[in-house]
């Protein structure tokens, strides 16, 4: 369902709430020696993101966080002042966990027992969505969709342990965006309305140990090839600019896996991880990433998919939750298809690992860690049951969705949180 201009402007205002004075105050908290012209200079360069809204310059809510990623000058001065490496420089900073060690043991296990899924972890995931008091009139039925992990691939043995309210309806396992649907009346005035669910499932590392010599050329006559190399506007654009970039990246390379490898490497060298505005306010995710050379995990995944498709490598979307210890968050990545390996994950926003071990350096092209709840095998598909009003996030589905008879409830009307318990079933290192 299309979002009208009034709703779109409301969402843009929600993303760009900071005044110039507020941004300056945040900068001075990190850079006490901020020079008078630096805010202006960083704004004009695009390192501080802003828009003119209602005749006033308003800054992106995450503009200052993004500045440390986009501007080496500002980042280095902040680090020198604080005496510490700035948080948020990569998608995995701040982990209280040896991720590289986990990846190393996954590769070792695959070599010992055979490539593929290895080292299972049992995960209990609790998810809670809280609608703020007064978001809907008391007694009105609230319709809520919560993320539900998929069964298959790296996630297995899903069990819904409990829901509140009871009687939740699970989307079919084949649903491309998997949901758990609940209803309950809005609470009396002054009280929140809460929806919650807990799940248990097994997740596994994936280490396919791809040998490029075994990769076969893509068969352009298959339905899979036709579907997953096609354009799907607006977000999955195969514009002349994207096709030209794909051609310049892969050159004369014919091996589908090596094409994806070249595209993955291009991302690591040319695209900076930054927080992005809400996807519903971005006309095309792939074109945004192409133009800005920046973006979060979903923005990068969409351009990776587009470049793969433009290069003749079937590719699609996958997303859900990353459950890495110390770094639980929403997360998006890509899948690409090569024979005889089938669908392989690619996580361009994770990029290269900081190691001299080439297998581990390239782990996130073809491999994936077990700390994920996979919810979506596609983007922008109808939820189950269908929503009656526009979605807060019409592309991805991770936080949830809520509506009542008066319309959709946007993200400023509710909050979400999730937590996990996990145990490694084969080594105790999680």
C-alpha positions as a LaTeX table, in Angstrom:
\begin{tabular}{lrrr}
\hline
Residue & $x$ (\AA) & $y$ (\AA) & $z$ (\AA) \\
\hline
Unk1 & 0.00 & 0.00 & 0.00 \\
Unk2 & 1.41 & 3.37 & $-1.04$ \\
Unk3 & 2.34 & 5.93 & 1.60 \\
Unk4 & 0.73 & 9.32 & 0.93 \\
Unk5 & 2.71 & 12.55 & 0.91 \\
Unk6 & 1.48 & 13.68 & 4.32 \\
Unk7 & 2.52 & 10.43 & 5.99 \\
Unk8 & 5.84 & 10.48 & 4.17 \\
Unk9 & 6.60 & 14.00 & 5.44 \\
Unk10 & 5.70 & 12.90 & 8.98 \\
Unk11 & 8.23 & 10.07 & 8.71 \\
Unk12 & 10.95 & 12.35 & 7.34 \\
Unk13 & 10.35 & 14.80 & 10.20 \\
Unk14 & 10.70 & 11.89 & 12.64 \\
Unk15 & 14.10 & 10.95 & 11.14 \\
Unk16 & 15.39 & 14.53 & 10.98 \\
Unk17 & 14.56 & 15.96 & 14.41 \\
Unk18 & 17.79 & 17.69 & 15.43 \\
Unk19 & 18.28 & 21.43 & 15.20 \\
Unk20 & 21.67 & 22.94 & 14.37 \\
Unk21 & 22.08 & 23.96 & 18.00 \\
Unk22 & 21.42 & 20.40 & 19.18 \\
Unk23 & 23.96 & 18.98 & 16.74 \\
Unk24 & 26.54 & 21.54 & 17.82 \\
Unk25 & 25.97 & 20.60 & 21.47 \\
Unk26 & 26.46 & 16.91 & 20.69 \\
Unk27 & 29.62 & 17.64 & 18.76 \\
Unk28 & 31.06 & 19.79 & 21.55 \\
Unk29 & 30.41 & 16.99 & 24.04 \\
Unk30 & 32.84 & 14.86 & 21.98 \\
Unk31 & 35.04 & 17.64 & 20.55 \\
Unk32 & 35.36 & 20.47 & 23.09 \\
Unk33 & 37.69 & 22.32 & 20.71 \\
Unk34 & 35.11 & 22.39 & 17.89 \\
Unk35 & 35.99 & 25.31 & 15.62 \\
Unk36 & 33.27 & 27.81 & 14.63 \\
Unk37 & 33.29 & 26.82 & 10.95 \\
Unk38 & 33.53 & 23.04 & 11.34 \\
Unk39 & 29.82 & 22.33 & 11.73 \\
Unk40 & 29.17 & 24.33 & 8.57 \\
Unk41 & 32.02 & 22.67 & 6.67 \\
Unk42 & 31.00 & 19.12 & 7.64 \\
Unk43 & 27.38 & 19.93 & 6.78 \\
Unk44 & 28.28 & 21.25 & 3.34 \\
Unk45 & 30.44 & 18.19 & 2.61 \\
Unk46 & 27.58 & 15.82 & 3.47 \\
Unk47 & 29.43 & 14.26 & 6.41 \\
Unk48 & 26.69 & 15.70 & 8.63 \\
Unk49 & 23.34 & 14.79 & 7.06 \\
Unk50 & 20.53 & 17.34 & 7.00 \\
Unk51 & 17.47 & 18.44 & 5.09 \\
Unk52 & 15.47 & 21.63 & 4.86 \\
Unk53 & 12.11 & 20.85 & 6.46 \\
Unk54 & 9.41 & 23.46 & 7.02 \\
Unk55 & 11.94 & 26.11 & 5.98 \\
Unk56 & 14.49 & 25.09 & 8.63 \\
Unk57 & 17.65 & 23.01 & 8.50 \\
Unk58 & 17.04 & 19.78 & 10.41 \\
Unk59 & 19.70 & 17.14 & 10.99 \\
Unk60 & 19.39 & 13.37 & 10.81 \\
Unk61 & 18.98 & 11.84 & 14.28 \\
Unk62 & 22.14 & 9.75 & 13.75 \\
Unk63 & 24.10 & 12.50 & 12.00 \\
Unk64 & 26.76 & 12.83 & 14.69 \\
Unk65 & 27.24 & 9.05 & 14.98 \\
Unk66 & 27.61 & 8.86 & 11.21 \\
Unk67 & 30.13 & 11.74 & 11.19 \\
Unk68 & 32.69 & 9.59 & 13.03 \\
Unk69 & 32.36 & 6.97 & 10.29 \\
Unk70 & 32.37 & 9.35 & 7.34 \\
Unk71 & 34.96 & 11.94 & 8.32 \\
Unk72 & 38.46 & 10.71 & 9.25 \\
Unk73 & 39.42 & 14.17 & 10.52 \\
Unk74 & 36.56 & 14.24 & 13.03 \\
Unk75 & 37.02 & 10.58 & 13.96 \\
Unk76 & 40.73 & 10.96 & 14.69 \\
Unk77 & 40.24 & 14.08 & 16.79 \\
Unk78 & 37.47 & 12.41 & 18.77 \\
Unk79 & 39.65 & 9.37 & 19.36 \\
Unk80 & 42.56 & 11.54 & 20.47 \\
Unk81 & 40.34 & 13.47 & 22.86 \\
Unk82 & 38.63 & 10.42 & 24.36 \\
Unk83 & 41.73 & 8.24 & 24.34 \\
Unk84 & 39.67 & 5.36 & 22.99 \\
Unk85 & 38.69 & 3.95 & 19.63 \\
Unk86 & 35.29 & 5.39 & 18.66 \\
Unk87 & 32.45 & 2.91 & 18.94 \\
Unk88 & 30.42 & 2.11 & 15.86 \\
Unk89 & 33.24 & 2.21 & 13.30 \\
Unk90 & 32.17 & $-1.20$ & 11.97 \\
Unk91 & 29.10 & $-3.36$ & 12.11 \\
Unk92 & 30.58 & $-5.55$ & 14.85 \\
Unk93 & 32.48 & $-3.20$ & 17.18 \\
Unk94 & 32.00 & $-3.54$ & 20.92 \\
Unk95 & 31.54 & $-7.31$ & 20.97 \\
Unk96 & 32.10 & $-9.07$ & 24.27 \\
Unk97 & 32.83 & $-12.19$ & 22.26 \\
Unk98 & 35.59 & $-13.71$ & 20.16 \\
Unk99 & 33.78 & $-13.73$ & 16.82 \\
Unk100 & 36.93 & $-14.41$ & 14.82 \\
Unk101 & 37.66 & $-17.41$ & 17.01 \\
Unk102 & 34.13 & $-18.67$ & 16.46 \\
Unk103 & 34.57 & $-18.34$ & 12.70 \\
Unk104 & 37.93 & $-20.13$ & 12.84 \\
Unk105 & 36.40 & $-23.08$ & 14.69 \\
Unk106 & 33.53 & $-23.20$ & 12.19 \\
Unk107 & 35.98 & $-23.51$ & 9.29 \\
Unk108 & 37.97 & $-26.14$ & 11.18 \\
Unk109 & 34.79 & $-28.13$ & 11.90 \\
Unk110 & 33.75 & $-27.97$ & 8.25 \\
Unk111 & 37.15 & $-29.29$ & 7.19 \\
Unk112 & 36.95 & $-32.11$ & 9.73 \\
Unk113 & 33.35 & $-33.25$ & 9.24 \\
Unk114 & 32.41 & $-31.89$ & 5.82 \\
Unk115 & 31.45 & $-28.46$ & 4.48 \\
Unk116 & 28.09 & $-26.93$ & 5.31 \\
Unk117 & 26.25 & $-26.33$ & 8.57 \\
Unk118 & 28.35 & $-26.93$ & 11.69 \\
Unk119 & 28.50 & $-26.16$ & 15.43 \\
Unk120 & 24.83 & $-25.81$ & 16.44 \\
Unk121 & 23.64 & $-23.43$ & 19.14 \\
Unk122 & 20.30 & $-23.68$ & 20.95 \\
Unk123 & 18.77 & $-20.22$ & 21.25 \\
Unk124 & 15.81 & $-18.98$ & 23.29 \\
Unk125 & 14.59 & $-15.65$ & 21.95 \\
Unk126 & 12.16 & $-13.40$ & 23.78 \\
Unk127 & 10.49 & $-10.55$ & 21.88 \\
Unk128 & 8.34 & $-7.77$ & 23.34 \\
Unk129 & 6.45 & $-4.94$ & 21.61 \\
Unk130 & 4.96 & $-2.20$ & 23.80 \\
Unk131 & 2.37 & 0.21 & 22.42 \\
Unk132 & 2.51 & 3.54 & 24.20 \\
Unk133 & $-0.45$ & 4.77 & 26.25 \\
Unk134 & $-2.95$ & 6.69 & 24.17 \\
Unk135 & $-1.67$ & 5.47 & 20.78 \\
Unk136 & $-5.16$ & 4.03 & 20.16 \\
Unk137 & $-8.44$ & 4.56 & 22.05 \\
Unk138 & $-9.10$ & 2.29 & 25.01 \\
Unk139 & $-10.76$ & $-0.96$ & 24.02 \\
Unk140 & $-10.00$ & $-0.67$ & 20.31 \\
Unk141 & $-8.58$ & $-3.87$ & 18.87 \\
Unk142 & $-4.86$ & $-3.63$ & 18.17 \\
Unk143 & $-3.54$ & $-5.91$ & 15.45 \\
Unk144 & 0.12 & $-6.82$ & 15.92 \\
Unk145 & 2.66 & $-8.72$ & 13.83 \\
Unk146 & 5.85 & $-9.93$ & 15.53 \\
Unk147 & 8.90 & $-11.42$ & 13.75 \\
Unk148 & 8.95 & $-15.23$ & 13.68 \\
Unk149 & 12.16 & $-17.16$ & 12.85 \\
Unk150 & 12.05 & $-19.29$ & 9.74 \\
Unk151 & 12.58 & $-23.04$ & 9.69 \\
Unk152 & 15.18 & $-24.32$ & 7.26 \\
Unk153 & 18.69 & $-23.39$ & 6.29 \\
Unk154 & 20.65 & $-22.41$ & 9.35 \\
Unk155 & 17.63 & $-22.21$ & 11.73 \\
Unk156 & 15.95 & $-25.48$ & 12.77 \\
Unk157 & 13.57 & $-26.97$ & 15.35 \\
Unk158 & 11.53 & $-23.83$ & 15.99 \\
Unk159 & 9.14 & $-24.02$ & 18.93 \\
Unk160 & 6.88 & $-21.18$ & 20.04 \\
Unk161 & 7.14 & $-21.42$ & 23.82 \\
Unk162 & 4.60 & $-18.78$ & 24.83 \\
Unk163 & 2.74 & $-15.75$ & 23.54 \\
Unk164 & 0.89 & $-12.94$ & 25.28 \\
Unk165 & $-1.92$ & $-12.78$ & 24.41 \\
Unk166 & $-2.39$ & $-16.47$ & 23.77 \\
Unk167 & $-3.74$ & $-17.82$ & 20.51 \\
Unk168 & $-1.21$ & $-16.26$ & 18.15 \\
Unk169 & $-1.40$ & $-17.20$ & 14.47 \\
Unk170 & 1.90 & $-18.16$ & 12.82 \\
Unk171 & 2.45 & $-17.41$ & 9.14 \\
Unk172 & 3.08 & $-20.50$ & 6.99 \\
Unk173 & 6.69 & $-21.66$ & 6.91 \\
Unk174 & 6.90 & $-20.77$ & 3.22 \\
Unk175 & 5.81 & $-17.15$ & 3.82 \\
Unk176 & 8.62 & $-14.93$ & 2.49 \\
Unk177 & 8.29 & $-12.56$ & 5.46 \\
Unk178 & 7.40 & $-14.68$ & 8.48 \\
Unk179 & 5.15 & $-13.30$ & 11.21 \\
Unk180 & 3.38 & $-14.17$ & 14.43 \\
Unk181 & 0.01 & $-12.41$ & 14.53 \\
Unk182 & $-1.71$ & $-11.33$ & 17.77 \\
Unk183 & $-4.70$ & $-9.18$ & 18.73 \\
Unk184 & $-5.77$ & $-7.54$ & 21.98 \\
Unk185 & $-7.75$ & $-4.47$ & 23.10 \\
Unk186 & $-5.86$ & $-1.27$ & 23.74 \\
Unk187 & $-5.25$ & $-0.78$ & 27.46 \\
Unk188 & $-7.05$ & 1.86 & 29.55 \\
Unk189 & $-5.74$ & 5.41 & 29.42 \\
Unk190 & $-2.28$ & 5.81 & 30.88 \\
Unk191 & $-1.30$ & 2.16 & 30.47 \\
Unk192 & 0.76 & 0.54 & 27.71 \\
Unk193 & $-0.46$ & $-2.40$ & 25.66 \\
Unk194 & 2.06 & $-5.22$ & 25.47 \\
Unk195 & 2.52 & $-8.07$ & 23.00 \\
Unk196 & 5.19 & $-10.69$ & 23.57 \\
Unk197 & 6.43 & $-14.07$ & 22.39 \\
Unk198 & 9.25 & $-16.45$ & 23.20 \\
Unk199 & 10.77 & $-19.00$ & 20.85 \\
Unk200 & 13.41 & $-21.69$ & 20.91 \\
Unk201 & 15.35 & $-22.89$ & 17.88 \\
Unk202 & 18.67 & $-24.30$ & 16.80 \\
Unk203 & 21.01 & $-22.20$ & 14.69 \\
Unk204 & 24.26 & $-23.22$ & 13.03 \\
Unk205 & 27.37 & $-21.69$ & 11.55 \\
Unk206 & 27.71 & $-22.17$ & 7.81 \\
Unk207 & 31.07 & $-22.83$ & 6.19 \\
Unk208 & 30.65 & $-24.21$ & 2.64 \\
Unk209 & 34.40 & $-24.15$ & 1.80 \\
Unk210 & 33.72 & $-23.01$ & $-1.75$ \\
Unk211 & 36.21 & $-24.16$ & $-4.36$ \\
Unk212 & 35.97 & $-21.77$ & $-7.34$ \\
Unk213 & 37.27 & $-24.52$ & $-9.63$ \\
Unk214 & 34.08 & $-26.51$ & $-8.96$ \\
Unk215 & 31.71 & $-23.63$ & $-9.77$ \\
Unk216 & 29.70 & $-24.09$ & $-12.94$ \\
Unk217 & 28.40 & $-21.32$ & $-15.22$ \\
Unk218 & 24.91 & $-20.05$ & $-14.45$ \\
Unk219 & 22.14 & $-21.61$ & $-16.56$ \\
Unk220 & 20.25 & $-18.64$ & $-17.99$ \\
Unk221 & 17.38 & $-20.86$ & $-19.16$ \\
Unk222 & 16.18 & $-21.73$ & $-15.65$ \\
Unk223 & 13.28 & $-20.08$ & $-13.82$ \\
Unk224 & 15.59 & $-19.42$ & $-10.87$ \\
Unk225 & 18.01 & $-17.47$ & $-13.05$ \\
Unk226 & 15.23 & $-15.44$ & $-14.67$ \\
Unk227 & 13.60 & $-14.53$ & $-11.36$ \\
Unk228 & 16.74 & $-13.69$ & $-9.43$ \\
Unk229 & 18.55 & $-11.71$ & $-12.11$ \\
Unk230 & 15.52 & $-9.53$ & $-12.89$ \\
Unk231 & 14.97 & $-5.91$ & $-11.91$ \\
Unk232 & 12.41 & $-5.26$ & $-9.16$ \\
Unk233 & 11.89 & $-1.52$ & $-8.84$ \\
Unk234 & 11.94 & 0.69 & $-6.98$ \\
Unk235 & 14.44 & $-0.71$ & $-4.46$ \\
Unk236 & 16.11 & $-3.31$ & $-6.63$ \\
Unk237 & 17.15 & $-1.16$ & $-9.56$ \\
Unk238 & 19.16 & $-2.34$ & $-12.55$ \\
Unk239 & 19.65 & 1.14 & $-13.93$ \\
Unk240 & 22.25 & 1.88 & $-16.61$ \\
Unk241 & 24.52 & 3.24 & $-13.86$ \\
Unk242 & 24.26 & 0.04 & $-11.82$ \\
Unk243 & 24.81 & $-2.13$ & $-14.89$ \\
Unk244 & 27.83 & $-0.05$ & $-15.85$ \\
Unk245 & 29.28 & $-0.32$ & $-12.35$ \\
Unk246 & 28.75 & $-4.09$ & $-12.28$ \\
Unk247 & 30.52 & $-4.43$ & $-15.64$ \\
Unk248 & 33.45 & $-2.32$ & $-14.42$ \\
Unk249 & 33.76 & $-4.42$ & $-11.24$ \\
Unk250 & 33.61 & $-7.93$ & $-12.75$ \\
Unk251 & 35.30 & $-7.14$ & $-16.07$ \\
Unk252 & 35.88 & $-10.27$ & $-18.12$ \\
Unk253 & 35.38 & $-12.65$ & $-15.17$ \\
Unk254 & 32.96 & $-15.48$ & $-16.09$ \\
Unk255 & 32.93 & $-17.54$ & $-12.87$ \\
Unk256 & 29.74 & $-16.60$ & $-10.92$ \\
Unk257 & 31.39 & $-17.09$ & $-7.52$ \\
Unk258 & 34.39 & $-14.97$ & $-8.47$ \\
Unk259 & 32.03 & $-12.27$ & $-9.79$ \\
Unk260 & 30.34 & $-12.14$ & $-6.38$ \\
Unk261 & 33.78 & $-12.07$ & $-4.77$ \\
Unk262 & 34.80 & $-9.04$ & $-6.82$ \\
Unk263 & 31.57 & $-7.25$ & $-5.92$ \\
Unk264 & 32.05 & $-8.06$ & $-2.22$ \\
Unk265 & 35.57 & $-6.67$ & $-2.37$ \\
Unk266 & 34.32 & $-3.50$ & $-4.08$ \\
Unk267 & 31.94 & $-2.91$ & $-1.15$ \\
Unk268 & 34.67 & $-3.24$ & 1.40 \\
Unk269 & 36.78 & $-0.65$ & $-0.42$ \\
Unk270 & 34.10 & 1.80 & $-1.51$ \\
Unk271 & 31.04 & 1.79 & 0.80 \\
Unk272 & 31.03 & 3.08 & 4.38 \\
Unk273 & 28.72 & 1.63 & 6.99 \\
Unk274 & 26.38 & 4.33 & 8.35 \\
Unk275 & 22.98 & 4.48 & 9.95 \\
Unk276 & 20.30 & 5.18 & 7.36 \\
Unk277 & 16.93 & 6.93 & 7.45 \\
Unk278 & 13.83 & 4.76 & 7.54 \\
Unk279 & 13.60 & 2.74 & 4.34 \\
Unk280 & 10.06 & 3.96 & 3.67 \\
Unk281 & 11.52 & 7.45 & 3.11 \\
Unk282 & 14.19 & 6.31 & 0.62 \\
Unk283 & 12.82 & 6.06 & $-2.96$ \\
Unk284 & 15.31 & 3.32 & $-3.98$ \\
Unk285 & 17.71 & 1.60 & $-1.59$ \\
Unk286 & 20.06 & 0.40 & $-4.31$ \\
Unk287 & 20.23 & 3.80 & $-6.01$ \\
Unk288 & 20.74 & 5.50 & $-2.62$ \\
Unk289 & 23.75 & 3.29 & $-1.89$ \\
Unk290 & 25.09 & 3.77 & $-5.41$ \\
Unk291 & 24.85 & 7.56 & $-5.10$ \\
Unk292 & 25.95 & 8.05 & $-1.48$ \\
Unk293 & 28.51 & 5.21 & $-1.19$ \\
Unk294 & 27.22 & 4.73 & 2.35 \\
Unk295 & 24.40 & 2.96 & 4.13 \\
Unk296 & 23.43 & 0.42 & 6.73 \\
Unk297 & 23.25 & $-3.35$ & 6.30 \\
Unk298 & 20.01 & $-3.35$ & 4.28 \\
Unk299 & 21.03 & $-0.50$ & 2.01 \\
Unk300 & 24.30 & $-2.28$ & 1.25 \\
Unk301 & 22.64 & $-5.67$ & 0.82 \\
Unk302 & 20.22 & $-4.25$ & $-1.75$ \\
Unk303 & 22.97 & $-2.77$ & $-3.90$ \\
Unk304 & 24.99 & $-5.99$ & $-3.59$ \\
Unk305 & 21.95 & $-7.92$ & $-4.88$ \\
Unk306 & 21.47 & $-5.43$ & $-7.71$ \\
Unk307 & 25.13 & $-5.62$ & $-8.77$ \\
Unk308 & 25.08 & $-9.42$ & $-8.67$ \\
Unk309 & 21.93 & $-9.53$ & $-10.78$ \\
Unk310 & 23.36 & $-7.03$ & $-13.24$ \\
Unk311 & 26.44 & $-9.29$ & $-13.51$ \\
Unk312 & 24.31 & $-12.38$ & $-14.17$ \\
Unk313 & 24.61 & $-13.88$ & $-10.68$ \\
Unk314 & 21.22 & $-14.77$ & $-9.14$ \\
Unk315 & 20.81 & $-12.98$ & $-5.80$ \\
Unk316 & 18.09 & $-12.24$ & $-3.25$ \\
Unk317 & 17.39 & $-10.69$ & 0.14 \\
Unk318 & 17.59 & $-12.24$ & 3.61 \\
Unk319 & 17.16 & $-10.56$ & 6.98 \\
Unk320 & 16.16 & $-10.93$ & 10.59 \\
Unk321 & 18.03 & $-10.44$ & 13.86 \\
Unk322 & 21.70 & $-10.68$ & 14.67 \\
Unk323 & 22.11 & $-12.24$ & 18.11 \\
Unk324 & 25.86 & $-11.78$ & 18.57 \\
Unk325 & 26.74 & $-11.47$ & 22.25 \\
Unk326 & 27.04 & $-7.80$ & 23.08 \\
Unk327 & 25.68 & $-6.74$ & 19.68 \\
Unk328 & 22.07 & $-7.87$ & 19.32 \\
Unk329 & 20.35 & $-5.87$ & 16.61 \\
Unk330 & 18.28 & $-5.94$ & 13.45 \\
Unk331 & 20.29 & $-7.12$ & 10.47 \\
Unk332 & 20.03 & $-7.62$ & 6.69 \\
Unk333 & 22.27 & $-9.46$ & 4.26 \\
Unk334 & 22.13 & $-11.09$ & 0.83 \\
Unk335 & 22.08 & $-14.55$ & $-0.72$ \\
Unk336 & 23.64 & $-15.41$ & $-4.08$ \\
Unk337 & 23.36 & $-18.61$ & $-6.09$ \\
Unk338 & 26.16 & $-20.62$ & $-7.68$ \\
Unk339 & 26.25 & $-24.22$ & $-8.84$ \\
Unk340 & 26.88 & $-26.76$ & $-7.39$ \\
Unk341 & 26.69 & $-25.00$ & $-3.99$ \\
Unk342 & 23.23 & $-23.48$ & $-4.30$ \\
Unk343 & 22.33 & $-20.41$ & $-2.25$ \\
Unk344 & 25.24 & $-18.84$ & $-0.36$ \\
Unk345 & 25.07 & $-15.94$ & 2.12 \\
Unk346 & 26.92 & $-12.68$ & 1.62 \\
Unk347 & 27.09 & $-9.98$ & 4.27 \\
Unk348 & 28.68 & $-6.91$ & 2.64 \\
Unk349 & 28.18 & $-4.66$ & 5.66 \\
Unk350 & 30.25 & $-7.06$ & 7.78 \\
Unk351 & 32.91 & $-7.00$ & 5.07 \\
Unk352 & 36.41 & $-8.36$ & 5.46 \\
Unk353 & 37.58 & $-9.64$ & 8.83 \\
Unk354 & 40.69 & $-8.08$ & 10.34 \\
Unk355 & 43.04 & $-11.04$ & 9.93 \\
Unk356 & 45.84 & $-12.28$ & 7.70 \\
Unk357 & 44.08 & $-15.64$ & 7.37 \\
Unk358 & 42.49 & $-15.41$ & 3.91 \\
Unk359 & 39.78 & $-18.00$ & 4.65 \\
Unk360 & 38.59 & $-16.03$ & 7.66 \\
Unk361 & 39.06 & $-12.67$ & 5.95 \\
Unk362 & 36.50 & $-13.73$ & 3.33 \\
Unk363 & 34.24 & $-15.63$ & 5.76 \\
Unk364 & 31.17 & $-13.46$ & 5.18 \\
Unk365 & 31.18 & $-14.22$ & 1.46 \\
Unk366 & 29.66 & $-17.69$ & 1.43 \\
Unk367 & 29.78 & $-18.29$ & 5.17 \\
Unk368 & 27.68 & $-16.99$ & 8.03 \\
Unk369 & 27.72 & $-17.08$ & 11.83 \\
Unk370 & 25.14 & $-19.01$ & 13.85 \\
Unk371 & 24.03 & $-15.96$ & 15.83 \\
Unk372 & 21.06 & $-15.11$ & 13.62 \\
Unk373 & 17.32 & $-15.49$ & 13.62 \\
Unk374 & 16.34 & $-15.56$ & 9.95 \\
Unk375 & 12.88 & $-14.01$ & 9.51 \\
Unk376 & 12.74 & $-12.91$ & 5.84 \\
Unk377 & 13.70 & $-14.66$ & 2.62 \\
Unk378 & 12.47 & $-11.68$ & 0.62 \\
Unk379 & 11.48 & $-8.04$ & 1.08 \\
Unk380 & 8.31 & $-6.05$ & 0.51 \\
Unk381 & 5.91 & $-9.01$ & 0.53 \\
Unk382 & 2.42 & $-9.11$ & 2.05 \\
Unk383 & 2.27 & $-10.05$ & 5.72 \\
Unk384 & 0.09 & $-12.81$ & 7.17 \\
Unk385 & $-2.71$ & $-11.97$ & 7.63 \\
Unk386 & $-2.55$ & $-8.91$ & 5.34 \\
Unk387 & $-2.36$ & $-5.46$ & 6.88 \\
Unk388 & $-5.29$ & $-3.16$ & 6.23 \\
Unk389 & $-3.21$ & 0.01 & 6.34 \\
Unk390 & 0.25 & 1.03 & 5.15 \\
Unk391 & 3.21 & $-0.53$ & 6.92 \\
Unk392 & 5.64 & 1.35 & 9.10 \\
Unk393 & 8.38 & $-0.55$ & 7.25 \\
Unk394 & 7.07 & $-1.62$ & 3.83 \\
Unk395 & 10.41 & $-3.14$ & 2.73 \\
Unk396 & 11.90 & $-5.08$ & 5.63 \\
Unk397 & 10.15 & $-6.83$ & 8.53 \\
Unk398 & 12.05 & $-7.15$ & 11.83 \\
Unk399 & 10.66 & $-4.83$ & 14.49 \\
Unk400 & 7.00 & $-5.70$ & 13.97 \\
Unk401 & 3.90 & $-3.86$ & 12.80 \\
Unk402 & 0.82 & $-2.55$ & 14.64 \\
Unk403 & $-2.47$ & $-1.07$ & 13.51 \\
Unk404 & $-6.04$ & $-0.47$ & 14.66 \\
Unk405 & $-9.24$ & 0.49 & 12.87 \\
Unk406 & $-8.09$ & 4.12 & 12.75 \\
Unk407 & $-4.87$ & 3.35 & 10.86 \\
Unk408 & $-1.27$ & 2.23 & 11.18 \\
Unk409 & 0.74 & 2.93 & 14.33 \\
Unk410 & 4.17 & 4.24 & 13.36 \\
Unk411 & 7.42 & 3.61 & 15.23 \\
Unk412 & 6.91 & 6.68 & 17.43 \\
Unk413 & 3.81 & 4.98 & 18.88 \\
Unk414 & 5.55 & 1.87 & 20.18 \\
Unk415 & 8.85 & 0.35 & 21.29 \\
Unk416 & 10.36 & $-3.10$ & 20.92 \\
Unk417 & 13.01 & $-5.11$ & 22.72 \\
Unk418 & 14.38 & $-8.61$ & 22.56 \\
Unk419 & 16.70 & $-10.78$ & 24.56 \\
Unk420 & 18.31 & $-14.17$ & 24.20 \\
Unk421 & 19.67 & $-17.11$ & 26.13 \\
Unk422 & 21.94 & $-19.50$ & 24.26 \\
Unk423 & 24.20 & $-22.45$ & 24.78 \\
Unk424 & 26.68 & $-23.93$ & 22.36 \\
Unk425 & 25.86 & $-27.59$ & 21.93 \\
Unk426 & 29.35 & $-28.66$ & 20.93 \\
Unk427 & 32.03 & $-26.52$ & 22.56 \\
Unk428 & 30.68 & $-24.17$ & 25.22 \\
Unk429 & 32.28 & $-21.05$ & 23.73 \\
Unk430 & 29.14 & $-19.00$ & 23.11 \\
\hline
\end{tabular}
